[in-house]
């Protein structure tokens, strides 16, 4: 087969594989505040915080004691 004939199917397969990597997650704090994230947040860091990027692109650091739940969005 010609390389040009393989390029499109390979590009489509790579795009679909990368698209499945994100796992939208809801982080709920003890006070009821909820953050929707693009991906699962990092677990507690060595200094006791969760770190994640919300859907607007803002980097959030939350003290682990303030987090009530971390669950995948339905």
Phi and psi restraints in degrees (value plus and minus 20) as a CYANA .aco file:
   2 UNK   PHI     -98.5   -58.5
   2 UNK   PSI     127.5   167.5
   3 UNK   PHI     -80.8   -40.8
   3 UNK   PSI     -56.3   -16.3
   4 UNK   PHI     -83.1   -43.1
   4 UNK   PSI     -54.1   -14.1
   5 UNK   PHI     -91.7   -51.7
   5 UNK   PSI     -45.1    -5.1
   6 UNK   PHI    -109.4   -69.4
   6 UNK   PSI     -42.8    -2.8
   7 UNK   PHI     -82.2   -42.2
   7 UNK   PSI     -66.6   -26.6
   8 UNK   PHI     -85.0   -45.0
   8 UNK   PSI     -70.0   -30.0
   9 UNK   PHI     -81.1   -41.1
   9 UNK   PSI     -56.9   -16.9
  10 UNK   PHI     -87.5   -47.5
  10 UNK   PSI     -59.5   -19.5
  11 UNK   PHI     -85.2   -45.2
  11 UNK   PSI     -61.5   -21.5
  12 UNK   PHI     -84.7   -44.7
  12 UNK   PSI     -63.1   -23.1
  13 UNK   PHI     -83.4   -43.4
  13 UNK   PSI     -61.5   -21.5
  14 UNK   PHI     -85.2   -45.2
  14 UNK   PSI     -61.8   -21.8
  15 UNK   PHI     -82.1   -42.1
  15 UNK   PSI     -64.2   -24.2
  16 UNK   PHI     -86.7   -46.7
  16 UNK   PSI     -57.1   -17.1
  17 UNK   PHI     -86.4   -46.4
  17 UNK   PSI     -61.0   -21.0
  18 UNK   PHI     -92.3   -52.3
  18 UNK   PSI     -51.0   -11.0
  19 UNK   PHI     -87.2   -47.2
  19 UNK   PSI     -44.6    -4.6
  20 UNK   PHI    -105.3   -65.3
  20 UNK   PSI     -20.0    20.0
  21 UNK   PHI     -99.1   -59.1
  21 UNK   PSI     -49.6    -9.6
  22 UNK   PHI     -95.9   -55.9
  22 UNK   PSI     119.8   159.8
  23 UNK   PHI    -148.3  -108.3
  23 UNK   PSI      74.9   114.9
  24 UNK   PHI     -76.4   -36.4
  24 UNK   PSI     113.5   153.5
  25 UNK   PHI    -153.4  -113.4
  25 UNK   PSI     125.8   165.8
  26 UNK   PHI    -129.0   -89.0
  26 UNK   PSI     102.8   142.8
  27 UNK   PHI    -124.9   -84.9
  27 UNK   PSI      98.6   138.6
  28 UNK   PHI    -128.9   -88.9
  28 UNK   PSI     109.5   149.5
  29 UNK   PHI    -111.0   -71.0
  29 UNK   PSI     146.4   186.4
  30 UNK   PHI     -78.2   -38.2
  30 UNK   PSI     -52.0   -12.0
  31 UNK   PHI    -106.1   -66.1
  31 UNK   PSI     -15.1    24.9
  32 UNK   PHI      75.8   115.8
  32 UNK   PSI     -31.0     9.0
  33 UNK   PHI     -83.8   -43.8
  33 UNK   PSI     116.1   156.1
  34 UNK   PHI    -140.8  -100.8
  34 UNK   PSI     119.3   159.3
  35 UNK   PHI    -139.0   -99.0
  35 UNK   PSI     112.2   152.2
  36 UNK   PHI    -118.6   -78.6
  36 UNK   PSI     103.9   143.9
  37 UNK   PHI    -132.4   -92.4
  37 UNK   PSI     140.1   180.1
  38 UNK   PHI     -97.2   -57.2
  38 UNK   PSI     -47.5    -7.5
  39 UNK   PHI    -167.2  -127.2
  39 UNK   PSI     147.3   187.3
  40 UNK   PHI     -82.5   -42.5
  40 UNK   PSI     110.1   150.1
  41 UNK   PHI     -88.5   -48.5
  41 UNK   PSI     137.2   177.2
  42 UNK   PHI     -82.2   -42.2
  42 UNK   PSI     123.7   163.7
  43 UNK   PHI     -86.9   -46.9
  43 UNK   PSI     157.4   197.4
  44 UNK   PHI     -69.6   -29.6
  44 UNK   PSI     111.0   151.0
  45 UNK   PHI    -101.2   -61.2
  45 UNK   PSI     153.2   193.2
  46 UNK   PHI     -82.6   -42.6
  46 UNK   PSI     -44.2    -4.2
  47 UNK   PHI    -114.5   -74.5
  47 UNK   PSI     -10.6    29.4
  48 UNK   PHI      65.6   105.6
  48 UNK   PSI       9.2    49.2
  49 UNK   PHI    -143.7  -103.7
  49 UNK   PSI     132.3   172.3
  50 UNK   PHI    -115.1   -75.1
  50 UNK   PSI     120.5   160.5
  51 UNK   PHI    -144.5  -104.5
  51 UNK   PSI     112.6   152.6
  52 UNK   PHI    -178.3  -138.3
  52 UNK   PSI     147.9   187.9
  53 UNK   PHI    -133.3   -93.3
  53 UNK   PSI     104.6   144.6
  54 UNK   PHI     -97.1   -57.1
  54 UNK   PSI     157.5   197.5
  55 UNK   PHI     -88.2   -48.2
  55 UNK   PSI     -37.3     2.7
  56 UNK   PHI    -106.3   -66.3
  56 UNK   PSI     -24.1    15.9
  57 UNK   PHI      75.7   115.7
  57 UNK   PSI     -15.6    24.4
  58 UNK   PHI    -103.9   -63.9
  58 UNK   PSI     111.7   151.7
  59 UNK   PHI     -99.0   -59.0
  59 UNK   PSI     107.9   147.9
  60 UNK   PHI    -139.1   -99.1
  60 UNK   PSI     115.8   155.8
  61 UNK   PHI    -143.2  -103.2
  61 UNK   PSI     103.1   143.1
  62 UNK   PHI    -146.5  -106.5
  62 UNK   PSI     114.4   154.4
  63 UNK   PHI     -80.9   -40.9
  63 UNK   PSI     113.2   153.2
  64 UNK   PHI     -78.6   -38.6
  64 UNK   PSI     -52.8   -12.8
  65 UNK   PHI     -86.7   -46.7
  65 UNK   PSI     -41.5    -1.5
  66 UNK   PHI    -106.7   -66.7
  66 UNK   PSI     -28.9    11.1
  67 UNK   PHI    -108.3   -68.3
  67 UNK   PSI     104.9   144.9
  68 UNK   PHI    -108.3   -68.3
  68 UNK   PSI     -71.8   -31.8
  69 UNK   PHI    -163.3  -123.3
  69 UNK   PSI     134.1   174.1
  70 UNK   PHI    -152.9  -112.9
  70 UNK   PSI      92.9   132.9
  71 UNK   PHI    -159.2  -119.2
  71 UNK   PSI     135.7   175.7
  72 UNK   PHI     -91.0   -51.0
  72 UNK   PSI     122.7   162.7
  73 UNK   PHI     -91.1   -51.1
  73 UNK   PSI     121.7   161.7
